[in-house]
Amino acid sequence: MPASLKHTLIVMPAFNEEASVEHVVREVLTALPGVTCLVVDDGSTDATAELARSAGAVVAQLPFNLGVGGAMRTGFKYALENGFHNVVQVDADGQHDPVEVAKILNGLDSADLVLGARFAGQGQYTARGPRRWAMVVLARLLSRTARVKLTDTTSGFRASGPRAVRLFAEHYPAEYLGDTIESLVIAARAQCVIAQVPVSMRPRAGGVPSHNPIKSAVFLARVGMAVVFAFIRPQVILHERRPLTDKVDS
């Protein structure tokens, strides 16, 4: 079994994803032989947990809906307690292609947190209106914070190495957009090395999109609040910095 998969935990937050979760779990386990897939059932009221378990996933069931941030913190804690070095977030709706996980994991050779970027020259994913404006502004702001050019700071397709796993197991934010925007700021201020690799996104395999045109109009205001919360949160200091020449056993 490749070391990159043996020591990697796929974490899949899922809220009422019975239409897609079984297929996505099977696809992950087929594309990544030997990997462990943890589905965090975030208070679903449908058959999400049962279908994920029948497909071969380990399932953690939360008693009520915490949001993606709360589900991911559960995943990071599970990884830390069970000896996994790396965590890769994969959505349960089928938009993230498991074949691209290897590419993101490879980025951990020189970074602590690697984003799968939708706007980095690969694929045809597009965003319009307020969502696109917010993404552009966020990319510019957070690129300065992370000291590296980032084009897709709201991507949930990302890999965390050992330092980031330890950090996020205790400090992963559960607030709205905390799992994307605020977590990046926390990692950057903790001196984690952040990078991105281009990926392609696919249409949802099932379920209902989390944003519609009306919600997108509110997105700008919520993004602003998320940025404020991110920068007023106390800085977390890790005890050691990653050496620039260090190689992570991913």
KAZI-V450297 format. One record per run of one state. SS is the DSSP state (@ for helix, = for strand, . for the rest). FROM is the first residue (numbers start at 1). LEN is the number of residues. Records with the same first field share a line. If there is no record, write none. Layout:
# KAZI-V450297
SS=FROM-LEN, FROM-LEN
This chain:
# KAZI-V450297
.=1-2, 7-1, 15-6, 32-4, 43-5, 55-3, 63-4, 82-4, 90-6, 97-1, 110-3, 118-11, 147-11, 161-1, 172-6, 190-4, 199-2, 202-11, 233-18
@=3-4, 21-11, 48-7, 67-15, 98-12, 129-18, 162-10, 178-12, 213-20
==8-7, 36-7, 58-5, 86-4, 96-1, 113-5, 158-3, 194-5, 201-1
